[in-house]
């Protein structure tokens, strides 16, 4: 039996047999993939010594790019913010333009792909490791990342391709291929695009799929009775329910995904924001001291958490891992927008890191610093989402329930968006045929169920490394395209001011 047939057989077994067999398969996969995952992770997340602190080189790569694009584009993250809001509100929507979804639906889809469990649990981990000062550097990193996002999303729209059925396909694999093809190296262009697409497919099955469903399952079991929960020994059932819900959405393609994202993203964002603000308000007496602690910790030379350098490293790492600026994945969703002006969607994409990192992650940080710190929760041994949940529960006993709902929605929305990213990587490799697309969607849903049943940590580590590995060629491409993007944005803003762009008041 070939490895492909064997894998398919094992997946079927996992969906219909007891947990013992699942654990056996879990161990087999762990043994097979772990050496590869460790090797790749050691390369992608290689750490260098920076002022006595270990700094992941990939974070430095992304951070330097974010700073460069912010300066090179003349602080477009500030100058273009108002225009971004006007575009999302539909002021410049052209119903006759090419594309499939509106500006609002495009940014909602992209946000749903970045706002995930990490916005709740990952921030808590960052503050535990880097101290309260990490919260400030997280915001600064989110602010700088807005410029990177503008560059890659402008390119995503400009070099997208139109399919025979009226759909569009865009993203780094297309603009990277275009750059090399126009310079007499079409073979290398296709090879680089294929590498990006393959890495994206592998990554989507881990970071945007199994990890999300697993964390949603763990949180759901926790609030429904822990070990006494009906679902405690029925991860397969929870997984199938989530997979079915995701399948119903993604089967309709980007228009269906965008419609759902346009409703679920505002709801989950507002739900979490209000919940966090209420908890912060209930610790109002600690707010001045907490803000002072964040500020002083961000610039302290030495501390148990590594001081200023440690705070910078952890803050930037959490922000860049959260909003994924520089990876290029979000440009795939933005490429489906209905517009003939690439720079218009670049401006819209400024809102994505702002909402994901500056707003959502900052609220999580303030919940931890205003509640967990002054009330001794930091010494409880809790980590990640459990620490955030405990901070909520400190003031309101039932607060973990809306938090769990938000976490479930975050996981669900991330999955549907990453299904589209993975699909576009898949169709780049194997064509836009309907059967090809349905095959991928079936595999994607199967992995969602799988994520609730077994702990494939090696697979998650490998997919995580693959996702950040593609930031290397993508950032190089953004540097090479930077002058072109700058001209594109400047020309579009000039025409906006001159009244030469369609306005839909």
Beta strands, then each sheet from edge to edge (+ up, - down):
strand 1: 47-50
strand 2: 53-56
strand 3: 161-162
strand 4: 168-169
sheet 1: 1+ 2-
sheet 2: 3+ 4-
end
